[in-house]
Amino acid sequence: MRRKVMFSILQFCLCLPVASCGTDSGSLTPSEVVAELVSETLPVPDGYGQEADERGSIVCIDYDTRDYAKGTGAARTNTAYVCLPYGYDAQRRYNILYFVHGHYSTAASTFEDEDGAVRKLLDQMIAHGDIDPMIVVTPSYNYRQPTPNYADADPYCRALPQELVNDLIPVVESRYRTYAETTDREGIEASRDHRAIGGFSMGAVTTWYAFDETLDAFRYFMPVSGDCWSLGRFAGMNRPDETAAYLAERVQQSPYAGNGFYIWAASGTNDSAYSEILLQIEGMARLPEVFNDGNMTFHQKEGARNEFRPIPEYLYNALPFFFPKINE
């Protein structure tokens, strides 16, 4: 059972005080909106950066796909990495997260950077019962190499959600047991309650595109340090109310208005993208009939910069909300 909280962090399992849920964000001044939005992430516990006794495994998958970025449909291959939980059992079903890297990173680096911090974190969270055993997949929007300027990766970020739904999800979720009974579009939609997508920096831009264009494939969204570019580069920051209205219309056109999705957004207070995503979230909060305490939160890590180092803390805070431990 989820407990509704106005832009706060996992009250039901972290026992933190929260702001009132009854405020009408449309009547607030900008500074008051910020006060309503912000909650602090909890630090990763001591020991979670160490190797667990029970370790999962990383599998590299090469898969056939197409050039969705240029729209040519030209055949190409891409590579993703799959982190399977310790004791993966093909007889049970697993929740799944697709997590997208930032610029200059790769599909492999999410599990390699900082001496494998994310991989170790996942093992420890599962071992400590913070989350149900789950599968994490790291795809890449880079077509073998990053663009010279990170903003020029925009069309590739926009293309990745289509690639996931059309090509990668069918490969991964037919090979490994998730809640997808089938991996056609109908089967992917039917299992969306057990599927999340997130990403850091340009991976967050990708996540917003997934929210915009593939809401039927994912229930949970974790954009970290990046705004929505559906209306143009940096539109979430520069045109927050227009971006919010656009996303609200997309939600209202779908079957998932209300509590049919959840956005867990975050950034570090010293992150160069902090204002980019926070301004957009503020704009969205001014449309409480669509975006409210039942389907959106914002979280910050004090002093964190636009770098890989804080990513484990964001995951530590978000994953128990998406896929909490279920006592069987």
C-alpha positions as a printed Julia matrix, in Angstrom:
328×3 Matrix{Float64}:
  0.0     0.0     0.0
  1.42    3.41   -1.03
  0.96    6.35    1.28
  0.31    9.66   -0.48
  2.88   12.32    0.35
  3.21   15.84   -1.09
  6.6    15.75   -2.75
  8.29   13.85    0.05
 10.31   10.73    0.42
  8.97    7.3     1.24
  7.16    8.27    4.42
  5.83    4.78    4.92
  9.27    3.2     5.2
 11.58    6.06    6.15
  9.36    7.69    8.8
 10.26   11.28    7.93
  8.05   14.3     8.65
  6.17   15.6     5.62
  4.58   18.84    4.51
  0.82   19.17    4.38
 -0.87   17.44    1.45
 -3.7    19.9     1.33
 -1.93   22.88   -0.22
 -3.22   24.13   -3.56
  0.06   24.5    -5.49
 -1.64   26.69   -8.08
 -2.04   29.48   -5.49
  1.55   29.41   -4.24
  4.32   31.86   -5.01
  7.45   30.38   -6.67
  9.31   30.27   -3.36
  6.38   28.54   -1.65
  6.2    25.97   -4.44
  9.89   25.18   -3.9
  9.28   24.69   -0.19
  6.46   22.24   -0.94
  8.51   20.27   -3.45
 11.83   19.64   -1.77
 12.73   16.67    0.4
 16.15   15.3     1.18
 17.42   11.89    0.17
 18.67    9.54    2.85
 22.34    8.51    2.63
 23.25    5.0     1.61
 23.89    2.98    4.81
 27.39    2.03    5.84
 28.41   -1.25    4.3
 26.28   -0.94    1.18
 29.39    0.0    -0.78
 30.97   -3.35    0.04
 30.6    -6.62   -1.82
 27.63   -8.62   -0.58
 28.03  -12.26    0.35
 25.38  -13.08   -2.25
 26.23  -11.38   -5.52
 24.18  -11.05   -8.65
 25.58  -11.4   -12.14
 26.03   -9.04  -15.08
 25.16  -10.29  -18.57
 26.05   -8.48  -21.8
 23.39   -8.6   -24.51
 23.91   -7.61  -28.15
 20.61   -7.14  -29.94
 19.32   -6.19  -33.35
 17.65   -2.83  -33.68
 17.18    0.01  -36.17
 18.2     3.62  -36.65
 15.28    5.35  -34.97
 17.23    8.58  -34.44
 17.53    9.44  -38.14
 14.34    7.63  -39.0
 15.96    5.62  -41.79
 15.09    2.26  -40.31
 18.6     1.06  -41.17
 19.53   -2.14  -39.37
 22.06   -1.8   -36.56
 23.1    -3.56  -33.39
 23.29   -2.22  -29.86
 24.54   -3.5   -26.53
 22.87   -3.51  -23.12
 23.86   -4.95  -19.76
 21.54   -6.93  -17.52
 22.08   -7.24  -13.77
 20.4   -10.4   -12.51
 19.79  -10.81   -8.77
 21.59  -13.48   -6.79
 19.78  -16.8    -7.15
 17.87  -15.71  -10.25
 15.1   -18.27  -10.66
 13.35  -18.67  -13.99
 10.31  -20.02  -12.15
  9.5   -16.71  -10.45
  8.73  -13.26  -11.88
 10.85  -10.16  -11.42
 10.26   -6.42  -11.51
 12.57   -4.59  -13.89
 14.25   -1.2   -14.2
 15.81    0.23  -17.36
 18.36    2.83  -16.27
 19.98    5.13  -18.84
 23.46    6.63  -18.42
 24.52   10.24  -18.88
 26.66   11.76  -21.63
 30.16   10.28  -22.13
 29.13    7.23  -20.1
 28.19    3.87  -21.56
 25.79    1.01  -20.95
 28.62   -0.83  -19.19
 29.82    2.05  -17.02
 26.69    2.15  -14.85
 27.76   -1.14  -13.3
 31.52   -0.38  -13.45
 31.98    3.21  -12.25
 33.1     3.95   -8.68
 34.34    0.38   -8.32
 30.96   -1.13   -9.15
 29.01    0.98   -6.64
 25.6     0.46   -8.29
 26.09   -3.29   -8.65
 27.15   -3.58   -4.99
 24.22   -1.41   -3.89
 21.68   -3.61   -5.66
 23.13   -6.75   -4.08
 23.08   -5.17   -0.62
 19.55   -3.79   -0.95
 18.25   -7.2    -1.95
 20.24   -8.94    0.81
 18.91   -6.49    3.43
 15.31   -6.83    2.25
 15.02   -3.19    1.12
 13.6    -4.28   -2.24
 12.3    -7.39   -3.86
 14.9    -9.16   -5.98
 14.74   -7.37   -9.34
 16.43   -7.06  -12.71
 18.21   -3.87  -13.79
 19.07   -3.21  -17.44
 21.42   -0.49  -18.65
 20.88    0.43  -22.32
 22.64    3.16  -24.29
 21.33    5.91  -26.56
 24.83    6.49  -28.0
 25.26    5.1   -31.49
 28.63    3.59  -30.54
 30.12    6.95  -29.53
 28.8    10.09  -27.84
 28.11   13.27  -29.76
 30.77   15.99  -29.25
 28.22   18.22  -27.48
 25.87   16.57  -25.01
 22.85   18.57  -26.22
 23.32   17.16  -29.71
 22.45   13.73  -28.32
 18.81   14.88  -28.14
 17.53   12.9   -31.17
 19.26    9.76  -29.9
 17.71   10.18  -26.46
 14.33   10.63  -28.06
 14.81    7.48  -30.13
 15.81    5.18  -27.28
 12.35    4.6   -25.72
 11.09    3.39  -29.11
 14.13    1.13  -29.39
 13.46   -0.25  -25.93
  9.82   -1.05  -26.61
 10.34   -2.39  -30.11
 13.61   -4.25  -29.69
 15.33   -4.45  -26.3
 12.41   -5.2   -23.99
 11.28   -8.14  -26.17
 14.83   -9.57  -26.12
 15.42   -9.12  -22.38
 11.97  -10.07  -21.14
 11.67  -13.15  -23.31
 15.07  -14.34  -22.12
 14.55  -13.51  -18.43
 11.37  -13.93  -16.4
  9.51  -10.71  -15.71
  5.79   -9.99  -15.4
  5.41   -9.83  -19.18
  3.38  -12.83  -20.3
  4.22  -11.92  -23.88
  6.69   -9.37  -25.29
  4.52   -7.89  -28.0
  3.17   -4.39  -27.43
  0.06   -5.73  -25.7
  2.1    -7.89  -23.32
  4.45   -5.02  -22.51
  1.54   -2.73  -21.7
 -0.19   -5.37  -19.59
  2.95   -5.7   -17.42
  3.81   -2.0   -17.12
  3.04   -1.93  -13.37
  6.21   -3.94  -12.86
  8.48   -1.89  -15.13
 10.38    1.34  -14.43
 12.64    3.57  -16.48
 15.1     6.1   -15.15
 18.23    7.92  -16.09
 20.81   10.5   -15.13
 21.42   13.79  -16.98
 20.82   12.99  -20.66
 19.42    9.72  -19.37
 16.82   11.84  -17.57
 16.01   13.59  -20.86
 15.5    10.09  -22.27
 13.24    9.22  -19.33
 11.03   12.24  -20.01
 10.74   11.16  -23.65
  9.67    7.73  -22.4
  7.0     9.4   -20.26
  5.85   11.42  -23.25
  5.88    8.72  -25.9
  5.81    5.3   -24.21
  3.68    5.81  -21.1
  1.94    2.56  -21.94
  5.17    0.59  -21.36
  6.29    1.95  -17.95
  4.51    2.84  -14.73
  7.49    4.31  -12.85
  9.77    7.12  -14.04
 13.0     8.25  -12.39
 14.43   11.34  -14.12
 17.55   12.59  -12.32
 19.18   15.9   -13.2
 17.55   16.52  -16.54
 14.41   18.22  -17.86
 11.93   17.35  -20.6
 12.95   18.4   -24.13
  9.76   17.41  -25.93
  9.12   21.08  -26.78
 12.78   21.8   -27.53
 16.13   21.62  -25.81
 15.92   22.78  -22.18
 12.21   23.5   -22.62
 11.41   22.06  -19.21
 13.59   24.74  -17.63
 12.94   27.62  -20.05
  9.25   26.93  -20.68
  8.12   25.03  -17.58
  4.43   25.88  -17.75
  4.18   25.05  -21.45
  6.06   21.8   -20.88
  3.81   20.94  -17.94
  0.69   21.66  -20.0
  2.01   19.53  -22.84
  2.77   16.58  -20.56
 -0.58   16.98  -18.82
 -2.34   16.75  -22.16
 -0.38   13.61  -23.01
 -1.45   12.04  -19.72
 -5.07   13.02  -20.2
 -5.05   11.47  -23.66
 -3.89    8.18  -22.15
 -5.71    5.63  -19.95
 -3.28    6.4   -17.12
 -4.47    9.71  -15.71
 -4.68    9.79  -11.92
 -2.5     7.2   -10.24
 -1.6     5.24  -13.35
  2.02    6.46  -13.23
  4.59    7.79  -10.79
  7.4    10.3   -11.37
 10.23   10.15   -8.82
 12.4    13.11   -9.83
 15.67   14.16   -8.21
 18.85   16.21   -8.46
 21.75   17.43   -6.37
 21.67   20.98   -5.06
 25.05   21.73   -6.68
 24.16   19.91   -9.88
 24.33   22.06  -13.02
 20.91   20.66  -13.98
 19.26   21.3   -10.6
 17.26   24.31  -11.76
 16.46   22.64  -15.09
 14.46   19.84  -13.55
 13.17   21.68  -10.48
 11.65   24.53  -12.52
  9.83   21.98  -14.65
  8.55   20.06  -11.63
  7.29   23.33  -10.16
  5.38   23.97  -13.39
  3.89   20.49  -13.25
  2.89   21.01   -9.61
  0.83   23.99  -10.72
 -1.43   21.49  -12.49
 -2.53   19.43   -9.46
 -5.49   17.93  -11.3
 -2.92   15.94  -13.3
  0.34   16.01  -11.29
 -0.09   15.73   -7.54
  0.91   13.94   -4.37
 -0.45   10.67   -5.74
  1.85   10.49   -8.76
  4.9    12.77   -8.39
  7.69   13.55   -5.91
 10.91   15.58   -6.03
 14.04   14.78   -4.02
 17.42   16.42   -3.62
 20.84   15.45   -2.35
 22.53   18.35   -0.6
 25.76   19.4    -2.3
 25.68   16.72   -4.99
 27.06   17.65   -8.4
 26.43   16.44  -11.95
 28.54   13.32  -11.68
 28.14    9.59  -11.22
 28.97    9.54   -7.5
 25.48   10.35   -6.1
 23.62    7.94   -8.38
 23.67    5.06   -5.83
 21.97    7.32   -3.29
 19.21    8.24   -5.74
 18.65    4.57   -6.51
 18.71    3.66   -2.81
 15.9     6.13   -2.17
 13.8     5.43   -5.27
 13.84    1.66   -5.67
 12.04    0.78   -2.39
  9.19    3.0    -3.52
  8.94    1.33   -6.92
  9.43   -2.26   -5.86
  9.32   -2.73   -2.05
 10.06   -6.05   -0.44
  7.01   -8.28   -0.49
  6.83  -10.8     2.31
  5.74  -14.11    0.84
